[in-house]
């Protein structure tokens, strides 16, 4: 399953449903890439609680921001 092929995700804030490592693993298993910083090449930002500057940068660049639940829905 390569549904995330060519997509780059940035994780920010505190995730409650899984660790960052688990989320990164899921992204990579589906062909995507997890990045530590937001850029114009970022496809989605997954925002947990207390998301900070990465969330602000994503909003400024017009990058779609997903909640953890929305991210989980993409995995199903």
NORHUVEN-V126544 format. One record per pair of residues at least 24 apart in sequence whose ideal C-beta (glycine too) atoms are under 6 Angstrom apart, sorted by the first residue. I is the first residue (numbers start at 1). J is the second residue. Records with the same first field share a line. If there is no record, write none. Layout:
I: J / J
//
This chain:
1: 30
2: 31
3: 30
4: 30 / 31 / 32
5: 31
7: 32 / 43
8: 33 / 35 / 41 / 42 / 43
9: 34 / 44
10: 35 / 38 / 42 / 45 / 54
11: 46
12: 47 / 51 / 54 / 55
13: 47 / 48 / 49 / 50 / 51
14: 48 / 49 / 50
15: 48 / 68
17: 68
26: 75
46: 71
//
